[in-house]
Amino acid sequence: MIFANADILEQLTGKRRPSAQARWLISRCYKFERRADGTIALRMDELDAHTVSRSVPSAKRRWAVDLSQFNERQ
């Protein structure tokens, strides 16, 4: 298994301390482990699942009410 190193985690989260990195990762639903020394063990496939291979959701089409029948005078 390949894990993200400390530099990648800091770049991803914008945080330096492992506790702050963990809070950031939890808030974005990343799955990770904590090592005995408190550092984060984030698998590269988990990182890829959230970044590289994540598909962009299509824009939701909003439903519009047709009020043309009410605006016409008869």
C-alpha angles and dihedrals in degrees: 000000000000118000130199111254126231093265093055092048092050091048093047098046102028086226129114104194118075092228091056091045090052092052090050093048093046092051089056096044098248116159112227143147131235116227123222090260091054098254122132123256106200116174116230091229089057090050091049091049090059099039122017103031098033110121119225110245114239118247113269113244112232120224114237125201116231105226096168092109091059096047097055117091116219 
